[in-house]
């Protein structure tokens, strides 16, 4: 299927995914396919049952991230239902408005503060702490904490995928089976897992200054992890490792390292 040109991105999804992630894959499919798709087509492309594909597609319609239509038939029978993504030209006013507000505030910090990366990292830390506080029950296990991190990032439209280092020492996406060779060599040797962002909600601002925006997102991740009592942290962010995709290894760090700005690795 044809790929979209440029880093248009998409506005991700709301609610839970499968942590690695069917919802992410479907959104990516709708983003990069300019023709409407049927439920069986989506199910086959993603490798899920048609009922699972229909559930995710209807959730995206409810969120304003996909549109449903019926294909006219010239013969008797039920018309075929088709789905198309509403992005990169986002039409959902509520989502668009809050995204533009966040982008504007970030641009203001970049323009008027002497150390925008430091400031935005601190903002991200506070943002993450506040988000974690919304949960009534703090996960007890480390794996559940990481799962909650991925779920929060998913709800904020990062379309995240949690990946593990394989036996060859590389991190491989389950969606496109790409290996991040350069990121592998510069990532912390202690990182057994990493988060792939299949979308940057601040894509327009990030193209102007990825360092400051990545610092904000790193602070968000580390604030969430810190508030949950996790000893895992985002130790780097590699922007634009692949088209639409950024990469962040997770590793255990000392308490003294929690507040430090994240190292952003330019590719």
JOGI-V318274 format. One record per residue. N is the residue number from 1. SS is DSSP state (a for helix, b for strand, c for the rest). Layout:
# JOGI-V318274
n=N ss=SS
n=N ss=SS
This chain:
# JOGI-V318274
n=1 ss=c
n=2 ss=c
n=3 ss=c
n=4 ss=c
n=5 ss=c
n=6 ss=c
n=7 ss=c
n=8 ss=c
n=9 ss=c
n=10 ss=c
n=11 ss=c
n=12 ss=c
n=13 ss=c
n=14 ss=c
n=15 ss=c
n=16 ss=c
n=17 ss=c
n=18 ss=c
n=19 ss=c
n=20 ss=c
n=21 ss=c
n=22 ss=a
n=23 ss=a
n=24 ss=a
n=25 ss=a
n=26 ss=a
n=27 ss=a
n=28 ss=a
n=29 ss=a
n=30 ss=a
n=31 ss=a
n=32 ss=a
n=33 ss=c
n=34 ss=c
n=35 ss=c
n=36 ss=c
n=37 ss=b
n=38 ss=b
n=39 ss=a
n=40 ss=a
n=41 ss=a
n=42 ss=a
n=43 ss=a
n=44 ss=a
n=45 ss=a
n=46 ss=a
n=47 ss=c
n=48 ss=c
n=49 ss=c
n=50 ss=a
n=51 ss=a
n=52 ss=a
n=53 ss=a
n=54 ss=a
n=55 ss=a
n=56 ss=a
n=57 ss=a
n=58 ss=a
n=59 ss=a
n=60 ss=a
n=61 ss=a
n=62 ss=a
n=63 ss=c
n=64 ss=c
n=65 ss=c
n=66 ss=b
n=67 ss=b
n=68 ss=b
n=69 ss=b
n=70 ss=b
n=71 ss=b
n=72 ss=c
n=73 ss=c
n=74 ss=c
n=75 ss=c
n=76 ss=c
n=77 ss=c
n=78 ss=c
n=79 ss=c
n=80 ss=b
n=81 ss=b
n=82 ss=b
n=83 ss=b
n=84 ss=b
n=85 ss=b
n=86 ss=c
n=87 ss=c
n=88 ss=c
n=89 ss=c
n=90 ss=c
n=91 ss=c
n=92 ss=c
n=93 ss=a
n=94 ss=a
n=95 ss=a
n=96 ss=a
n=97 ss=a
n=98 ss=a
n=99 ss=a
n=100 ss=a
n=101 ss=a
n=102 ss=a
n=103 ss=a
n=104 ss=a
n=105 ss=a
n=106 ss=a
n=107 ss=a
n=108 ss=a
n=109 ss=a
n=110 ss=a
n=111 ss=a
n=112 ss=a
n=113 ss=c
n=114 ss=c
n=115 ss=c
n=116 ss=a
n=117 ss=a
n=118 ss=a
n=119 ss=a
n=120 ss=a
n=121 ss=a
n=122 ss=a
n=123 ss=a
n=124 ss=a
n=125 ss=a
n=126 ss=a
n=127 ss=a
n=128 ss=a
n=129 ss=a
n=130 ss=a
n=131 ss=a
n=132 ss=a
n=133 ss=a
n=134 ss=c
n=135 ss=c
n=136 ss=c
n=137 ss=c
n=138 ss=c
n=139 ss=c
n=140 ss=c
n=141 ss=c
n=142 ss=a
n=143 ss=a
n=144 ss=a
n=145 ss=a
n=146 ss=a
n=147 ss=a
n=148 ss=a
n=149 ss=a
n=150 ss=a
n=151 ss=a
n=152 ss=a
n=153 ss=a
n=154 ss=a
n=155 ss=a
n=156 ss=c
n=157 ss=c
n=158 ss=c
n=159 ss=c
n=160 ss=b
n=161 ss=b
n=162 ss=b
n=163 ss=b
n=164 ss=b
n=165 ss=b
n=166 ss=c
n=167 ss=c
n=168 ss=c
n=169 ss=c
n=170 ss=c
n=171 ss=b
n=172 ss=b
n=173 ss=c
n=174 ss=c
n=175 ss=c
n=176 ss=c
n=177 ss=c
n=178 ss=c
n=179 ss=b
n=180 ss=c
n=181 ss=a
n=182 ss=a
n=183 ss=a
n=184 ss=a
n=185 ss=a
n=186 ss=a
n=187 ss=c
n=188 ss=c
n=189 ss=c
n=190 ss=c
n=191 ss=c
n=192 ss=c
n=193 ss=b
n=194 ss=b
n=195 ss=b
n=196 ss=b
n=197 ss=b
n=198 ss=c
n=199 ss=c
n=200 ss=c
n=201 ss=c
n=202 ss=c
n=203 ss=a
n=204 ss=a
n=205 ss=a
n=206 ss=a
n=207 ss=c
n=208 ss=c
n=209 ss=c
n=210 ss=a
n=211 ss=a
n=212 ss=a
n=213 ss=a
n=214 ss=a
n=215 ss=a
n=216 ss=a
n=217 ss=a
n=218 ss=a
n=219 ss=a
n=220 ss=a
n=221 ss=a
n=222 ss=a
n=223 ss=a
n=224 ss=a
n=225 ss=a
n=226 ss=a
n=227 ss=a
n=228 ss=c
n=229 ss=c
n=230 ss=c
n=231 ss=c
n=232 ss=b
n=233 ss=b
n=234 ss=b
n=235 ss=c
n=236 ss=b
n=237 ss=b
n=238 ss=b
n=239 ss=b
n=240 ss=b
n=241 ss=b
n=242 ss=b
n=243 ss=c
n=244 ss=c
n=245 ss=b
n=246 ss=b
n=247 ss=b
n=248 ss=b
n=249 ss=b
n=250 ss=b
n=251 ss=b
n=252 ss=b
n=253 ss=c
n=254 ss=c
n=255 ss=a
n=256 ss=a
n=257 ss=a
n=258 ss=c
n=259 ss=c
n=260 ss=c
n=261 ss=c
n=262 ss=c
n=263 ss=b
n=264 ss=b
n=265 ss=b
n=266 ss=c
n=267 ss=c
